[in-house]
Amino acid sequence: MKTRLLLLLTFGVLTFGFAQTAEKPWRLTVSANAIDVYPVGGTPSRLFPDGAQGGFFDDFANVGDHWTIGGPAISLERYLKGKFSVGAMLSVNNLTKVEGISSGTEYPYVSADGYLKFSPLTGKKINPFFLGGFGISSFQFANPDDENALLLSKNASKQFLGGFGLDFRLSPTVALSLQTNFKGAYELDGVRHFQHQAGLSYNFGAGDRDKDGISDEKDKCPDVPGLKEFEGCPDTDEDGIPDNEDDCPEEIGSKELKGCPDSDGDGVADKDDLCPDVAGSIEMQGCPDTDSDGLHDGVDECPEKAGPKSNSGCPTEDKDGDGVPDSEDQCPDQAGSAEKNGCPDVSDAVVSTMNSYGSMINFVASSDRILGKKMFDVLDKIKSLLAENPGGIFIIEGYSSSDGDTAYNQALSVRRAESVRNALINMGVDPARLEIQGFGEENPLDSNDTSEGRAKNRRVQFRLKSN
């Protein structure tokens, strides 16, 4: 009978294919057990059909004074869902009659049960639980000649059970388990009794939450059904890259771009490409820069003409071609340098020297005629300075003394500047570099009250043209 009960237990365990916990689904418990018998009496026993000694139940009136400690009891469980699990248990024991005619007679005890278990505080250090189920128990007279001493023999009866217990967790996988079950007779010839157990439980195995055939311990995507070749992860777009490594899991892409497509083939994934339909560069976030001005065509208002970012990629006007835009050029009509804000790179010392020469050029009173041949030696020095400093346009400023009418003196100062300009042009200076302007009686160098002072005031000066 024990063999058949063991087969029943094995069948029950294989039938309950659930998980004990998500991490450790299986639970094996090995316990010592004590049988506490409560006979009912008064009913003839099938084991003793003649009713001798008051029947089978009365014969248990003094079995071990109700208590017999033995074992083992072995149970195997798997988690079902939430706080529930199911299991099967096989128990063995040996009861002895201590009084009466059959005193000393042994009654081997065997039971096989299936049950549903409820654990309200799963995961705590002390975990209470409750269980209920159905099974078969046998109190069999130890007679080796009895042909009926088999599973489901005349002295085996169906029973229902209910119980409760406590688990004391010793480690993440091991617990001390104490429980008490009451087994009530479902049939008239059954024996109602308590079964008390104390033992160790061990949780093991691995769950499979997503039911993809790969245990959670090995599954990189335990909550989503996947493929074995991708360690349990799916490949939604079937591009050979699992979704957990695919930045674009619903679009076919390449491994180099972590599973994302690249429509224009420029090495920038479409999701990061500002110009996904036109090949560009990585530096320009996938957009081209046709004019190479550092501003990609997607935002460049003049994509075919280089220009600064401050002007939206369009070139700025530069009439003198010196590289300084007119908006920043203090000398927009003459080439200069950025250091001089677009003006010619002529030092202040050169201008000062030219002015010292200009103050030496004197004119006949009320005339624009240059006074004395030696003045042409001064003009020659001015020509040399202009040749040594080829950049820049110079303004020749004409002045007069206070003799005569103011308006006349103003016109006279212009003619005097023109006279010097013409003399320099005749000496070979580029006319484009010389302009004139008259200031009349303004800015005298000396007093107009003396003839010497008025002679000094009849002069020209040079100024570098700028805004």
C-alpha positions in Angstrom: 0.0 0.0 0.0 2.9 2.4 0.7 4.1 1.9 -2.8 0.8 2.9 -4.3 0.4 5.9 -2.0 3.8 7.0 -3.1 2.7 6.8 -6.7 -0.4 8.8 -5.8 1.8 11.5 -4.3 4.0 11.6 -7.4 0.9 12.0 -9.6 -0.4 14.8 -7.4 2.9 16.7 -7.6 3.1 16.5 -11.3 -0.5 17.6 -11.7 0.0 20.8 -9.7 2.4 22.6 -12.1 2.5 26.1 -10.6 5.2 28.3 -8.9 5.8 28.5 -5.2 7.2 32.0 -5.6 8.2 34.0 -8.6 11.9 33.5 -7.8 11.8 30.0 -6.1 8.7 28.2 -7.3 9.1 24.8 -5.6 8.9 24.0 -1.9 10.0 20.7 -0.3 9.2 20.0 3.3 10.4 17.0 5.3 8.9 16.7 8.8 8.5 14.4 11.8 4.8 13.9 12.5 2.6 12.9 15.5 -0.8 11.3 15.1 -3.4 12.2 17.7 -6.4 9.7 17.3 -10.0 10.5 18.4 -12.1 7.3 17.9 -15.9 7.5 17.5 -16.8 3.9 18.6 -20.0 1.9 18.3 -19.6 1.1 14.6 -18.6 -2.4 13.4 -15.2 -2.5 11.7 -14.6 -3.8 8.2 -11.2 -5.0 9.5 -13.1 -6.9 12.3 -16.4 -7.7 10.8 -17.6 -9.7 13.8 -17.5 -6.6 15.9 -15.0 -8.1 18.4 -13.7 -5.7 21.0 -16.4 -3.2 20.1 -15.2 -2.8 16.5 -12.2 -1.2 14.8 -12.8 2.2 16.2 -13.3 1.0 19.8 -10.0 -0.9 19.3 -8.3 2.5 18.9 -9.6 3.8 22.3 -6.2 3.3 23.9 -3.8 3.6 20.9 -0.7 5.2 22.4 -2.9 7.3 24.7 -3.9 9.2 21.5 -0.3 10.3 20.6 2.2 8.5 18.4 5.3 10.3 17.1 6.9 9.0 13.9 7.4 9.9 10.4 8.4 11.1 8.0 5.9 13.4 6.3 7.0 14.7 3.0 5.2 17.5 1.0 6.0 19.2 -2.3 4.3 22.5 -3.3 4.3 25.0 -6.1 3.0 28.5 -6.1 -0.3 29.2 -7.8 -1.0 32.9 -7.8 -1.0 35.8 -5.3 -0.8 34.2 -1.9 -1.9 30.7 -2.9 0.0 27.5 -3.6 -0.9 23.9 -4.1 0.8 20.8 -2.9 0.7 17.1 -2.2 1.8 15.3 1.0 2.7 11.7 1.9 2.8 10.7 5.6 3.7 7.5 7.4 3.6 6.5 11.1 3.1 3.5 13.3 0.5 3.3 16.1 0.5 0.7 18.9 -2.4 -0.7 21.0 -1.4 -0.4 24.7 -4.5 -1.8 26.4 -7.2 -4.4 25.9 -7.3 -7.8 24.2 -5.2 -6.6 21.2 -2.7 -4.8 23.4 0.7 -4.5 21.6 -0.8 -4.7 18.2 0.7 -2.3 15.6 -1.3 -0.3 13.2 0.9 1.2 10.4 -0.5 4.7 9.4 -0.2 6.0 5.8 -1.9 9.0 4.2 -1.7 10.8 0.9 -3.3 14.3 0.6 -3.6 17.1 -1.9 -4.2 20.6 -0.6 -4.6 24.3 -1.3 -2.5 26.6 0.9 -3.0 30.3 1.7 0.0 32.4 3.0 -1.2 36.0 3.9 2.3 37.3 4.8 4.6 35.8 2.2 8.1 37.1 2.4 8.1 37.9 6.2 10.4 36.3 8.7 7.4 34.7 10.4 4.8 33.6 8.0 1.5 32.0 9.1 -0.4 29.8 6.6 -3.7 27.9 6.3 -4.5 24.9 4.2 -7.4 22.7 3.2 -7.7 19.7 1.0 -8.8 16.1 0.5 -7.0 12.7 0.7 -6.8 9.1 1.8 -5.6 7.6 5.1 -5.2 4.1 6.3 -4.9 2.6 9.8 -3.9 -0.9 8.7 -3.6 -4.0 11.1 0.0 -5.3 10.7 -0.9 -8.8 9.4 1.5 -9.8 6.6 -1.0 -12.5 5.5 -3.8 -10.0 5.0 -4.5 -10.0 1.2 -6.4 -6.7 1.6 -3.5 -4.8 3.0 -3.3 -2.6 -0.1 -4.0 1.0 -1.1 -7.8 1.6 -1.1 -8.2 -1.6 0.9 -11.1 -2.1 3.2 -9.5 -0.2 6.1 -8.4 2.8 3.9 -10.9 5.7 3.9 -11.3 9.1 2.3 -10.9 12.2 4.4 -11.0 16.0 4.3 -8.4 18.0 6.0 -7.9 21.6 7.3 -5.0 23.0 9.1 -2.7 26.0 9.9 0.9 26.6 10.8 3.9 28.9 11.0 7.1 29.2 8.9 10.1 30.7 10.6 12.5 31.8 7.8 16.1 30.8 8.5 17.5 32.0 5.2 16.1 33.1 1.8 15.6 29.4 0.9 15.3 27.5 4.2 12.5 27.7 6.9 11.5 25.9 10.1 7.9 24.8 9.5 5.3 23.9 12.2 1.8 22.9 11.4 -1.3 21.1 12.7 -3.9 19.4 10.5 -7.2 18.0 11.4 -8.3 15.0 9.2 -12.0 14.3 9.3 -13.4 11.0 8.1 -15.4 11.3 4.9 -16.6 7.6 5.3 -18.2 5.8 8.3 -15.2 3.5 8.9 -12.6 6.3 8.8 -10.8 7.6 11.8 -10.8 11.3 12.6 -7.5 12.4 13.9 -5.0 15.3 14.2 -1.6 15.3 12.6 1.1 17.6 14.0 4.3 18.2 12.1 7.6 19.9 12.6 10.3 20.0 10.0 12.4 22.0 7.5 11.3 23.5 4.2 13.4 24.3 1.2 12.5 26.6 -1.7 14.1 25.9 -5.0 13.8 26.2 -8.8 13.1 29.1 -11.0 9.9 30.6 -12.2 8.9 31.6 -15.7 6.6 34.7 -15.3 6.2 35.3 -19.1 5.7 31.6 -19.9 8.2 31.6 -22.7 10.0 28.4 -21.6 13.0 30.3 -20.2 13.4 30.5 -16.4 13.3 33.9 -14.8 16.9 33.4 -13.5 18.1 33.1 -17.1 15.5 35.4 -18.8 16.8 38.9 -19.5 13.2 40.0 -20.2 11.3 38.0 -17.6 8.0 39.9 -18.0 7.8 39.7 -21.8 7.7 36.4 -23.8 10.8 36.1 -25.9 13.1 33.9 -27.9 15.7 31.4 -26.6 18.4 32.8 -28.9 17.9 36.2 -27.3 17.9 34.9 -23.7 14.2 35.3 -23.3 13.9 38.7 -25.0 11.6 39.4 -28.0 12.7 40.9 -31.4 9.6 42.8 -32.4 10.9 44.1 -35.7 12.8 40.9 -36.6 16.0 42.7 -37.4 18.2 40.3 -35.4 18.6 42.7 -32.5 16.6 41.9 -29.3 14.3 44.6 -28.0 16.3 45.1 -24.8 19.2 46.2 -27.0 17.2 47.8 -29.8 16.7 51.6 -29.6 14.1 51.3 -32.3 12.4 48.0 -31.5 9.5 48.5 -34.0 11.7 49.6 -36.9 14.2 47.4 -38.8 17.7 48.8 -38.4 21.4 47.9 -38.1 23.5 46.7 -35.3 25.9 49.7 -35.8 23.0 52.1 -35.0 21.5 49.9 -32.2 18.7 48.6 -34.3 17.6 52.0 -35.8 17.1 52.8 -39.5 19.2 55.3 -41.5 17.2 56.3 -44.6 19.8 58.5 -46.2 22.8 56.2 -45.3 24.9 59.0 -43.7 25.6 57.0 -40.5 23.1 59.0 -38.4 20.0 57.2 -37.3 16.7 58.7 -38.5 15.6 59.4 -35.0 18.7 61.6 -34.4 18.9 62.9 -38.0 17.7 66.5 -38.5 17.7 65.9 -42.3 16.7 62.2 -42.5 16.1 62.3 -46.3 19.4 64.0 -47.3 22.8 62.6 -46.5 24.9 64.8 -44.2 27.6 64.5 -41.6 27.6 63.3 -38.0 29.0 66.7 -36.9 26.0 68.4 -38.5 23.5 65.9 -37.0 22.9 64.3 -40.4 22.5 67.4 -42.4 24.7 68.7 -45.3 26.6 72.0 -45.2 26.9 72.9 -48.8 28.8 76.2 -48.4 31.0 74.9 -45.5 30.2 77.8 -43.3 29.6 75.7 -40.2 25.8 76.1 -40.5 23.9 73.1 -41.9 21.5 73.5 -44.8 18.5 72.8 -42.6 18.9 76.2 -40.9 21.2 78.1 -43.4 19.2 80.8 -45.2 21.9 81.0 -47.8 23.0 77.3 -48.1 25.1 77.9 -51.2 26.9 81.0 -50.0 29.1 81.1 -46.9 28.1 83.4 -44.2 28.3 83.9 -40.4 25.9 82.3 -38.0 25.0 85.7 -36.8 23.6 86.5 -40.2 21.7 83.1 -40.5 24.5 81.7 -42.8 24.2 84.5 -45.4 27.2 86.6 -46.4 27.4 90.2 -45.2 28.1 93.1 -47.6 31.8 94.1 -47.8 32.2 96.7 -50.4 35.9 97.2 -50.0 36.6 93.4 -49.9 38.8 93.5 -46.8 36.9 90.7 -45.0 35.3 93.1 -42.5 31.5 93.4 -43.2 30.2 96.8 -43.9 28.1 96.7 -40.7 31.4 96.5 -38.7 33.7 98.4 -41.1 34.7 101.9 -39.9 36.2 102.4 -43.4 33.7 100.6 -45.7 35.1 102.2 -48.8 38.7 101.3 -48.4 40.4 98.0 -47.6 41.7 97.7 -44.1 42.3 95.1 -41.4 40.2 93.6 -38.7 42.6 95.0 -36.1 41.8 98.5 -37.4 38.0 97.8 -37.6 38.3 97.7 -41.4 40.4 100.7 -41.8 43.9 100.7 -43.4 46.7 99.5 -41.3 48.5 102.9 -41.1 50.0 103.9 -37.9 49.3 107.1 -36.1 53.0 108.0 -36.3 52.8 108.0 -40.1 49.8 110.3 -40.0 51.5 112.6 -37.5 54.7 112.8 -39.7 52.6 113.7 -42.7 50.9 116.5 -40.8 54.3 117.8 -39.6 55.2 118.0 -43.3 51.9 119.5 -44.2 52.4 122.4 -41.7 55.6 123.3 -43.6 53.7 123.9 -46.8 52.9 127.7 -46.9 50.9 129.7 -49.5 51.1 133.2 -50.8 48.5 135.5 -49.1 45.1 135.4 -50.7 46.4 132.7 -53.1 46.5 128.9 -53.5 50.0 129.0 -55.0 52.6 127.0 -52.9 55.2 129.3 -51.6 58.9 128.5 -52.6 60.5 125.7 -54.5 61.7 124.1 -51.3 58.1 123.2 -50.5 58.3 120.6 -53.3 61.0 118.8 -51.3 58.4 118.5 -48.5 55.8 117.2 -51.0 58.3 114.6 -52.1 58.7 113.3 -48.5 54.9 113.1 -48.3 54.9 111.0 -51.5 57.5 108.7 -50.1 55.4 108.1 -47.0 52.4 107.3 -49.1 54.4 104.8 -51.1 55.7 103.1 -48.0 52.1 102.8 -46.7 50.1 101.8 -49.7 46.8 101.3 -47.8 44.4 104.0 -46.9 42.8 107.1 -48.3 44.0 110.4 -47.0 42.0 113.6 -46.8 44.0 116.8 -47.5 42.6 119.5 -45.3 43.1 123.2 -46.5 43.3 126.1 -44.1 43.6 129.9 -44.3 44.4 132.9 -42.1 41.8 135.4 -40.9 42.6 138.0 -43.6 39.7 138.8 -45.7 36.1 137.6 -45.8 35.2 134.3 -44.1 33.4 132.9 -47.1 36.3 133.8 -49.3 38.7 132.2 -46.9 36.6 129.0 -46.9 36.7 128.7 -50.7 40.4 129.6 -50.6 41.2 126.7 -48.2 39.5 124.3 -50.6 41.6 125.6 -53.5 44.8 125.3 -51.4 44.0 121.6 -50.6 43.3 121.0 -54.3 46.6 122.6 -55.2 48.5 120.2 -52.9 46.5 117.2 -54.2 47.3 118.1 -57.9 51.0 118.5 -57.0 51.2 115.0 -55.4 49.3 113.5 -58.4 51.8 115.1 -60.8 54.5 113.4 -58.7 52.9 110.0 -59.3 50.5 109.5 -56.3 47.3 107.5 -57.1 44.5 110.1 -57.3 42.1 107.6 -55.7 44.1 107.8 -52.4 43.7 111.6 -52.1 40.6 113.6 -51.2 40.3 117.3 -50.2 38.3 119.3 -47.7 38.5 123.0 -46.8 38.2 124.4 -43.2 38.8 128.1 -43.9 39.9 130.0 -40.8 39.2 127.1 -38.4 41.8 125.5 -36.1 44.7 128.0 -36.5 48.2 126.9 -35.5 49.3 130.4 -34.4 47.9 133.8 -33.8 46.4 135.7 -36.7 47.5 139.0 -35.1 51.0 138.7 -36.5 52.3 138.2 -40.0 54.3 135.2 -38.9 51.3 133.6 -37.3 49.1 134.2 -40.3 51.7 132.7 -42.6 51.7 129.5 -40.4 47.9 129.3 -40.6 48.0 129.3 -44.4 48.7 125.5 -44.6 47.4 121.9 -45.3 47.0 118.9 -43.0 46.5 115.2 -43.6 43.9 112.9 -42.1 43.4 109.2 -42.7 39.8 108.7 -44.0 37.4 106.8 -41.8 33.8 107.0 -40.8 
